[in-house]
Amino acid sequence: MIKYIIVRLALVVPTVFLLSVIVFATIHLVPGDPITVMFGIEGYYPEEVERIKKFYNLDKPIYWQYFVWLKQMATLDFGNSIVRGEPILPLITTRFPRTIMLTLGSMLVAIAFSVPLAMMAAKRHNTVIDVFISGISLTFISMPTFLLAVLMIMVFGVYLDILPTTTHRFASGSTWDVIKGLIMPCLSAGLVTSAGITRMLRTELVDNLHKDYVLFARTKGASDNRALVFHNLRNAVIATATLVGLELGYLMSGVIIIEIVFSYPGMGQLLLDGVTRRDYPIIQITVLIFALTFVVINFITDLLYSVLDPRIRYE
């Protein structure tokens, strides 16, 4: 197990390096630059533009800019935002926990809906209930996250007026304001995510219904519910853990849309502002953080296999 962890951690270094190259190159291939956005194409002073470009190393070759940026990342010196003119690190430390909170809240919603629905569908498989749950899951899988978010705003925020339509009071509001502000964003992202988990878990549960360990539990006198929860579900979760890990990684990047729709002050809003203004340092660090988070989530998911199933050993 320890050897496996060391090998996986060693592979993180080239992975991070490759991700940094892709992120940096992709951003700099996009037409336009922050200086042009700030001063416009015409009407600015060339001397001032050259001074700012030199200050931010934008007058250097792209490979030189990359190594300067890589050195900053290695020392956790994220530099300053070109457009905002303020250090990036405080922005990240403030907004990243909010995005993590939204992501984990959405995943909790997804699990809270998917596990009971999958168990209900498996227990009543090939019945009207099973068909209904499968149809609802397929509907949410096909529905864009932002569309569900807009529908929730219209219903709960406009017509019923029981939940706030934006989360602009997240930082200054009370705890109850924060909770109310998180309800619709978490539901919007969580319900869409729960659809795929429900279908996957339902399939695993149905496949395990006639396995020897489930039949043996029933012959010993276990009720259908007990056999489903304590024997079938425990083994079905192992196969579903991979999907949950992937969904959590995709959810981390998918909440960007949710943050924009609900004006949530997280990493998504910061990334959108950076893309709009061509703020290279902001875009580079936010995209890299999202990519690194996805790598870490997959690594933790692999390690959880041995926790869920003690028979699994990593050599």
C-alpha positions as CSV (number, residue, x, y, z in Angstrom):
1,M,0.0,0.0,0.0
2,I,2.8,2.4,1.0
3,K,4.8,1.6,-2.1
4,Y,1.7,2.2,-4.3
5,I,1.1,5.6,-2.7
6,I,4.8,6.6,-3.3
7,V,4.6,5.6,-6.9
8,R,1.3,7.5,-7.4
9,L,2.7,10.6,-5.7
10,A,5.8,10.3,-7.9
11,L,3.6,10.3,-11.0
12,V,1.9,13.5,-9.8
13,V,5.1,15.6,-10.6
14,P,5.1,14.9,-14.4
15,T,1.4,15.2,-14.5
16,V,1.4,18.6,-12.9
17,F,4.2,19.7,-15.2
18,L,2.3,18.5,-18.3
19,L,-0.9,20.2,-17.0
20,S,1.0,23.5,-16.5
21,V,2.4,23.4,-20.0
22,I,-1.0,22.7,-21.6
23,V,-2.7,25.4,-19.4
24,F,-0.1,28.1,-20.1
25,A,0.2,27.3,-23.9
26,T,-3.6,27.2,-24.4
27,I,-4.2,30.5,-22.7
28,H,-1.5,32.3,-24.6
29,L,-2.7,31.0,-27.9
30,V,-6.1,32.8,-27.4
31,P,-6.1,36.1,-29.4
32,G,-5.9,39.3,-27.4
33,D,-4.0,40.2,-24.3
34,P,-4.9,42.0,-21.0
35,I,-3.1,45.2,-22.1
36,T,-5.2,45.6,-25.2
37,V,-8.4,44.9,-23.1
38,M,-7.4,47.5,-20.6
39,F,-6.3,50.3,-23.0
40,G,-8.2,49.4,-26.2
41,I,-6.9,49.0,-29.7
42,E,-6.6,52.7,-30.3
43,G,-6.1,55.8,-28.2
44,Y,-3.5,54.6,-25.6
45,Y,0.0,55.7,-25.0
46,P,2.5,53.2,-26.5
47,E,5.1,54.1,-23.8
48,E,2.7,53.2,-21.0
49,V,1.7,50.0,-22.7
50,E,5.4,48.9,-23.1
51,R,6.1,49.8,-19.5
52,I,3.2,47.6,-18.3
53,K,4.2,44.7,-20.6
54,K,7.7,44.9,-19.3
55,F,6.5,44.9,-15.7
56,Y,4.5,41.7,-16.2
57,N,7.1,40.1,-18.5
58,L,4.7,40.1,-21.4
59,D,7.4,41.5,-23.7
60,K,9.5,38.4,-23.2
61,P,9.2,35.2,-25.4
62,I,6.5,32.8,-24.3
63,Y,8.9,30.1,-23.1
64,W,10.6,32.7,-20.9
65,Q,7.2,33.7,-19.5
66,Y,6.4,30.1,-18.8
67,F,9.5,29.4,-16.8
68,V,9.0,32.6,-14.8
69,W,5.4,31.5,-14.0
70,L,6.6,28.0,-13.2
71,K,9.1,29.4,-10.7
72,Q,6.4,31.4,-9.1
73,M,4.1,28.4,-8.8
74,A,6.9,26.3,-7.2
75,T,7.3,29.0,-4.5
76,L,3.5,29.6,-4.1
77,D,4.0,33.1,-5.4
78,F,1.0,33.6,-7.6
79,G,1.9,37.1,-8.5
80,N,-0.5,40.0,-9.0
81,S,-3.6,40.3,-11.2
82,I,-2.8,42.4,-14.3
83,V,-6.3,43.9,-14.4
84,R,-7.1,44.1,-10.7
85,G,-3.5,45.1,-9.6
86,E,-3.8,43.1,-6.4
87,P,-2.2,39.9,-5.2
88,I,-3.8,36.7,-6.4
89,L,-3.1,34.5,-3.4
90,P,-5.7,36.3,-1.1
91,L,-8.3,35.9,-3.9
92,I,-7.6,32.2,-4.1
93,T,-7.6,31.6,-0.4
94,T,-11.0,33.4,-0.1
95,R,-12.8,31.9,-3.1
96,F,-11.5,28.4,-3.3
97,P,-13.0,27.2,0.1
98,R,-16.4,28.6,-1.2
99,T,-16.1,26.5,-4.3
100,I,-15.2,23.4,-2.3
101,M,-18.2,24.1,-0.1
102,L,-20.5,24.3,-3.1
103,T,-19.0,21.2,-4.6
104,L,-19.2,19.0,-1.5
105,G,-22.7,20.3,-0.8
106,S,-23.8,19.4,-4.3
107,M,-22.3,15.9,-4.0
108,L,-24.1,15.4,-0.6
109,V,-27.4,16.3,-2.4
110,A,-26.5,13.8,-5.2
111,I,-25.8,11.0,-2.8
112,A,-28.8,11.8,-0.7
113,F,-31.1,11.4,-3.7
114,S,-29.3,8.7,-5.7
115,V,-28.9,6.0,-3.0
116,P,-32.5,5.8,-1.9
117,L,-33.8,6.1,-5.4
118,A,-31.4,3.4,-6.7
119,M,-32.4,1.1,-3.8
120,M,-36.1,1.7,-4.5
121,A,-35.7,1.0,-8.2
122,A,-33.6,-2.2,-7.6
123,K,-36.1,-3.5,-5.0
124,R,-39.0,-2.9,-7.5
125,H,-37.0,-3.6,-10.7
126,N,-39.1,-4.2,-13.8
127,T,-42.1,-2.4,-12.2
128,V,-43.7,0.9,-12.8
129,I,-41.6,2.4,-9.9
130,D,-38.4,1.2,-11.6
131,V,-39.4,2.6,-15.0
132,F,-40.5,6.0,-13.4
133,I,-37.2,6.4,-11.5
134,S,-35.2,5.4,-14.6
135,G,-37.1,7.9,-16.7
136,I,-36.6,10.7,-14.1
137,S,-32.8,9.9,-14.0
138,L,-32.6,10.0,-17.8
139,T,-34.4,13.3,-17.8
140,F,-31.9,14.9,-15.4
141,I,-28.9,13.4,-17.2
142,S,-30.1,15.1,-20.5
143,M,-30.8,18.4,-18.8
144,P,-28.1,21.1,-18.8
145,T,-27.2,22.2,-15.3
146,F,-27.7,25.9,-16.0
147,L,-31.3,25.2,-17.3
148,L,-32.2,23.5,-14.1
149,A,-30.7,26.4,-12.2
150,V,-32.8,28.9,-14.2
151,L,-35.9,26.9,-13.6
152,M,-35.3,26.8,-9.8
153,I,-34.7,30.6,-9.8
154,M,-38.0,31.1,-11.6
155,V,-40.0,28.8,-9.3
156,F,-38.4,29.2,-5.8
157,G,-36.9,32.7,-6.2
158,V,-39.4,34.5,-8.3
159,Y,-42.9,32.9,-8.1
160,L,-42.7,31.4,-4.6
161,D,-40.1,34.0,-3.3
162,I,-38.8,31.7,-0.6
163,L,-35.1,31.5,-1.6
164,P,-32.6,34.2,-2.7
165,T,-31.9,34.2,-6.5
166,T,-28.3,35.3,-5.9
167,T,-25.7,34.7,-3.3
168,H,-24.2,38.2,-3.3
169,R,-24.7,38.3,0.5
170,F,-22.6,35.2,1.0
171,A,-19.6,37.0,2.6
172,S,-21.5,39.6,4.6
173,G,-24.7,37.8,5.5
174,S,-25.6,35.6,8.5
175,T,-25.2,31.9,8.7
176,W,-28.8,31.4,7.7
177,D,-28.3,33.7,4.7
178,V,-25.4,31.5,3.6
179,I,-27.4,28.3,4.0
180,K,-30.4,29.7,2.1
181,G,-28.0,30.9,-0.6
182,L,-26.5,27.5,-1.0
183,I,-29.8,25.6,-1.3
184,M,-30.6,26.2,-4.9
185,P,-27.0,26.0,-6.2
186,C,-26.4,22.7,-4.5
187,L,-29.8,21.3,-5.7
188,S,-29.1,22.4,-9.3
189,A,-25.7,20.8,-9.5
190,G,-26.6,17.8,-7.2
191,L,-29.7,16.7,-8.9
192,V,-28.1,16.5,-12.3
193,T,-25.1,14.6,-10.8
194,S,-27.4,12.2,-8.9
195,A,-29.0,11.0,-12.1
196,G,-25.9,9.2,-13.3
197,I,-25.1,7.8,-9.9
198,T,-28.7,6.5,-9.6
199,R,-28.5,4.6,-12.8
200,M,-25.1,3.2,-12.1
201,L,-26.0,2.1,-8.6
202,R,-29.3,0.7,-9.6
203,T,-27.7,-1.5,-12.3
204,E,-25.1,-2.8,-9.7
205,L,-27.8,-3.6,-7.2
206,V,-30.0,-5.5,-9.7
207,D,-27.0,-7.5,-10.9
208,N,-26.2,-8.5,-7.3
209,L,-29.7,-9.6,-6.4
210,H,-29.0,-13.2,-7.5
211,K,-25.4,-13.4,-6.3
212,D,-24.5,-16.1,-3.8
213,Y,-23.8,-13.9,-0.8
214,V,-27.3,-12.2,-1.2
215,L,-29.1,-15.5,-1.6
216,F,-27.2,-16.9,1.4
217,A,-28.2,-14.0,3.5
218,R,-31.8,-14.6,2.6
219,T,-31.6,-18.3,3.5
220,K,-30.3,-17.3,6.9
221,G,-33.5,-15.4,7.5
222,A,-32.4,-11.9,6.5
223,S,-35.3,-9.8,5.2
224,D,-35.3,-8.3,1.7
225,N,-34.5,-4.8,3.1
226,R,-31.6,-6.1,5.3
227,A,-30.1,-8.2,2.5
228,L,-30.4,-5.1,0.2
229,V,-28.8,-2.7,2.6
230,F,-26.2,-4.7,4.5
231,H,-25.1,-7.2,1.8
232,N,-26.1,-5.9,-1.7
233,L,-25.5,-2.2,-1.2
234,R,-22.1,-2.6,0.4
235,N,-20.8,-4.5,-2.6
236,A,-22.5,-2.3,-5.2
237,V,-21.0,0.9,-3.7
238,I,-17.5,-0.4,-4.5
239,A,-18.2,-0.4,-8.3
240,T,-20.0,2.9,-8.0
241,A,-17.1,4.6,-6.1
242,T,-15.3,5.1,-9.4
243,L,-18.2,7.0,-10.9
244,V,-18.7,9.1,-7.7
245,G,-15.0,10.1,-7.8
246,L,-15.2,11.1,-11.5
247,E,-18.5,12.9,-10.9
248,L,-16.9,14.8,-8.0
249,G,-14.1,15.9,-10.3
250,Y,-16.5,17.0,-13.1
251,L,-18.7,18.6,-10.5
252,M,-15.7,20.7,-9.3
253,S,-15.4,22.2,-12.8
254,G,-19.1,22.1,-13.5
255,V,-20.0,24.4,-10.6
256,I,-18.4,27.2,-12.6
257,I,-21.7,27.6,-14.5
258,I,-23.7,27.4,-11.3
259,E,-21.5,30.1,-9.7
260,I,-22.1,32.4,-12.7
261,V,-25.9,31.8,-12.7
262,F,-26.3,32.5,-9.0
263,S,-23.5,35.2,-8.8
264,Y,-21.8,32.9,-6.3
265,P,-18.4,34.4,-5.2
266,G,-16.2,31.4,-5.9
267,M,-13.5,30.4,-8.3
268,G,-15.9,30.3,-11.2
269,Q,-16.7,34.0,-11.0
270,L,-13.0,34.7,-10.7
271,L,-12.2,32.6,-13.7
272,L,-15.0,34.3,-15.8
273,D,-13.7,37.7,-14.8
274,G,-10.2,36.6,-15.8
275,V,-11.3,35.2,-19.2
276,T,-13.3,38.3,-20.0
277,R,-10.4,40.7,-19.3
278,R,-7.7,38.3,-20.6
279,D,-6.1,38.4,-17.1
280,Y,-3.4,35.7,-17.7
281,P,-2.3,35.2,-14.1
282,I,-5.9,34.7,-12.9
283,I,-6.8,32.3,-15.7
284,Q,-3.6,30.2,-15.3
285,I,-3.9,29.6,-11.6
286,T,-7.6,29.0,-11.5
287,V,-7.5,26.5,-14.4
288,L,-4.4,24.8,-12.9
289,I,-6.1,24.5,-9.5
290,F,-9.2,22.9,-11.1
291,A,-7.0,20.4,-12.9
292,L,-4.9,19.6,-9.8
293,T,-8.1,19.1,-7.8
294,F,-9.3,16.6,-10.3
295,V,-6.0,14.6,-10.0
296,V,-6.2,14.6,-6.2
297,I,-9.8,13.4,-6.2
298,N,-8.9,10.5,-8.5
299,F,-6.0,9.6,-6.3
300,I,-8.1,9.6,-3.2
301,T,-10.8,7.5,-5.0
302,D,-8.2,4.8,-5.8
303,L,-7.1,4.7,-2.2
304,L,-10.7,4.4,-1.0
305,Y,-11.1,1.0,-2.8
306,S,-9.1,-0.8,-0.1
307,V,-11.2,0.9,2.6
308,L,-14.5,-0.1,1.0
309,D,-13.3,-3.7,0.2
310,P,-10.5,-5.0,2.4
311,R,-9.8,-7.8,-0.1
312,I,-8.3,-5.2,-2.5
313,R,-4.5,-4.8,-2.0
314,Y,-2.2,-2.5,-3.8
315,E,1.3,-3.8,-4.6
